[in-house]
Each structure stands twice: as structure tokens, then as C-alpha cells.
Amino acid sequence: MTFATWLQSLLDKNHLTQAAFSRAINVSRVCVSQWLSSDRGPSKPNQQALVKYFAKDCEETKTKLIVELFYIEPIKPKKTGN
């Protein structure tokens, strides 16, 4: 599973738009859009904010999200011209 697929499933499950989610974790909408298009992945602090937001103070959910993040395929840099 890719990060983009994983995040989209969380957004869908929680009935969140990209804009609402970006406001909730204090990142730009462009940033969330880049995550969902696999242009780039979130930084460690943004991963922590994401887990904290979706875990909602539930340690079991927090642990599950952290494990899922660990096993997600890394985002590969896109090739540019040349």
C-alpha cells in the first residue's frame, strides 16, 4: 500500500476533505495534495501530527497507525526530464 492510498482511505473513513484535514493538522492544502498524489511524503513531525489527529487519544489506534506507517511503501522521487 502506498502512503497516498493509506491517507485517502483515512480521509474517506473520517469523511474529511483535503482542506479540512490540512487545517486540522496545520499544514497547507498543497502539502496534503502532494501527499495524495505521491509527489512527496510527510515529514516526521507531520507524520506525528497525522497520527495524533486520527488516533484521538486512543493508544490502541495510535499504535495501529504507527505500525501501518512503518510498513507503507516509501515514496520514490519522480524522474524529471533528461
Secondary structure, DSSP 4 states (H G I P E B T S, - for coil): -BHHHHHHHHHHHTT--HHHHHHHHT--HHHHHHHHTTS-PPPHHHHHHHHHHHHTT-HHHHHHHHHHHHHSBPPPPPP---
